[in-house]
Amino acid sequence: MLWFFFLSLGLKLQLLTGVRNIVFSFLLCLLGHGLFAVPVTDFRIPVTIQRDGYIVPFALQGGLIIIQAVINDSLGSFVVDTGAEGLVLNKKYFQGVTDESRSYYGVNGRGRGLTVSKNNNISAEGLSFTNIDADVVDLSSIENNKNIRIAGLIGFSLLKDFEVMFHYRERLLALSRVDETGRIIDPMPFVLDKVDSLTFVLGNFIPVIEVKVNGFTKKFGIDSGAEINLLDLKRSKNIMSEFLPMRTIRLAGANNEENEVIAGRLQRVKLLDKYNCGAMGTVLMNMDNLNNIYRTNLDGILGFEFLSPWLFSINYKKQMLYLHPLKVVVP
């Protein structure tokens, strides 16, 4: 059975020699059945007593992780986006000072200067960040596609001092503060139950892992702000037999120009040479601008379609991705 699956916005930010780069990926795709999780009945949301452990519930809007946070004394909805560099605020609700010396680059080219908001305070479930600078951008597309008010995005710079567990099935994040070596300072017991692990490198600020596609090793960025996967047109010729095209769509970038891309499904993806992934909704496109932003040569991006079946944690200090047993029982 087929239906319209909407990916609204993947927004990535970085600072490069005074230039701020933003990637807008507006994807409207006709895709097949996605990977949706079955509820786990023996998991209960823990009440943590650890001084540096935080449980943050979230809602899923399509494949986007939405949390509630207080920003400058106002409650708002934020997307948790591992493909974004830091805090991003919606210009519909926040103001800042325009810096014309900085520009953004999207999947289709260059855009105008950015507005910056300084000294913001944000908190959620007892976890607080103070004096945070943020970029102020137009997030109306994600609001329109999801029919919700979005205050902003939360990315790498706010997550990097934690080991972050993503539990899509039970709709929660578990953030454990780590020291400079990546050791969890005061661990919640259930975050220590790990069944496997793999290393990653940082592509500027996005975690990059290696997977096998039909036996070929490929580098993919881990992006919780992407609802479907991306596959680079130029770097994927040896695995094109595993990409099943479905239709051509229009991709609108940050400069409002449009290019045609191909939407389909990617199959025969294997993690750690032993975990087989089901066919996943994927868009085939030129990723040159994304690779410039991430300062690496990615073969693709792995989003919700890949991430949602797993119970996993990201430790930025150790540069490790951990897999947890799906049946987590908290004492």
C-alpha positions, -999 to 999 in steps of 0.1 A, spaced: 0 0 0 13 35 -9 6 69 5 21 103 7 49 105 32 60 140 40 95 150 49 93 187 57 127 200 68 162 189 75 180 220 88 217 219 93 240 247 105 276 253 108 302 281 111 330 281 85 354 310 84 326 334 93 301 318 69 271 302 84 257 273 63 221 261 64 207 231 46 170 231 38 157 198 24 121 201 15 110 167 3 75 157 -7 76 120 -16 53 92 -26 68 63 -6 60 28 4 54 15 39 79 28 63 96 11 93 72 17 122 79 3 157 57 -21 177 51 -8 213 73 -26 239 50 -36 267 75 -41 295 92 -7 294 82 20 318 94 56 318 119 59 347 120 85 374 157 93 377 174 103 409 208 107 392 220 143 394 233 143 358 206 121 342 176 135 325 145 118 309 129 139 282 96 126 267 89 135 231 62 133 205 67 121 169 54 143 141 59 121 111 95 111 118 106 142 137 113 142 174 94 170 191 101 180 227 86 207 249 111 232 263 111 266 279 129 292 259 134 326 276 103 320 299 81 308 270 71 272 264 76 259 229 81 228 207 116 220 195 129 194 170 159 174 182 181 173 152 215 156 153 223 170 118 221 206 131 250 224 147 233 241 176 202 261 186 180 274 159 150 297 166 120 303 144 119 339 131 81 339 134 85 341 172 120 354 178 140 384 168 177 390 164 204 411 147 211 405 110 247 397 102 252 402 65 288 390 66 275 354 70 256 335 44 240 301 43 243 274 17 216 248 10 212 218 -12 207 241 -42 230 269 -35 237 301 -15 212 322 5 212 356 22 227 368 55 216 354 88 199 368 119 215 359 152 199 359 187 222 360 217 221 350 254 191 326 252 181 304 281 165 270 274 154 242 297 135 209 296 127 184 323 153 199 347 180 202 321 191 238 315 213 257 291 221 294 296 236 322 275 232 303 242 235 320 209 211 309 182 204 315 145 170 329 137 155 314 105 122 308 88 107 275 99 73 281 84 77 251 60 80 226 88 51 242 107 29 241 76 37 205 68 33 193 104 5 217 113 22 226 146 40 256 160 78 250 160 99 273 182 132 259 169 157 231 166 182 216 191 214 202 177 250 192 183 263 219 206 236 213 231 239 175 229 277 169 228 282 168 266 258 139 270 253 103 261 219 106 244 196 75 243 169 76 215 139 55 224 115 59 195 92 32 206 85 47 240 90 82 229 117 94 252 153 107 253 176 98 281 205 123 285 234 113 307 261 139 313 296 127 305 331 139 315 358 149 291 366 113 284 330 104 276 324 85 309 289 89 322 292 108 355 262 94 373 246 67 352 210 58 352 211 20 355 192 12 323 215 32 300 244 8 309 226 -22 294 243 -23 259 244 -52 235 266 -38 208 285 -7 197 302 9 167 325 38 163 317 70 144 336 100 133 323 136 133 317 151 99 321 186 113 292 180 137 272 151 123 279 115 134 292 95 105 290 57 106 300 30 81 274 5 68 274 -21 41 251 -19 11 251 -51 -8 286 -57 5 300 -23 -3 312 -1 26 294 33 26 296 64 49 263 78 62 255 107 85 231 101 114 204 127 112 174 126 136 161 157 117 156 138 85 124 117 80 137 97 51 172 88 40 194 106 14 217 88 -11 243 107 -31 239 104 -68 276 106 -76 290 82 -50 264 55 -52 270 40 -87 282 7 -73 250 2 -52 224 15 -76 210 -20 -80 198 -17 -44 180 16 -50 144 10 -62 132 42 -78 95 51 -75 90 86 -88 106 119 -96 98 148 -72 108 185 -68 133 195 -42 131 231 -30 162 246 -14 169 275 8 171 299 -21 136 287 -33 150 272 -64 139 237 -73 156 206 -87 143 172 -97 153 143 -75 143 106 -74 124 91 -45 125 54 -39 136 27 -15 171 15 -5 175 -22 3 202 -46 15 217 -22 41 237 -40 69 250 -26 101 281 -42 118 281 -69 92 253 -87 110 222 -65 114 200 -65 82 178 -34 77 145 -35 58 140 -15 26 139 22 36 124 53 20 153 72 3 158 102 -20 186 101 -46 202 135 -51 235 154 -55 249 159 -21 279 182 -30 266 211 -9 259 188 21 294 173 19 309 208 18 290 217 50 299 185 68 336 187 55 335 150 45 324 128 16 292 112 27 275 86 6 242 94 22 221 104 53 203 80 76 172 95 92 140 82 108 135 53 84 168 39 96 168 50 132 133 43 145 136 5 148 166 7 171 171 16 207 205 34 206 227 60 223 251 85 209 282 94 229 299 124 212 330 124 235 338 88 229 325 89 193 305 57 199 271 46 190 256 20 213 228 -5 207 206 -14 236 182 -44 240 147 -34 230 132 -49 261 145 -24 287 132 -29 322 141 -2 348 144 -15 384 
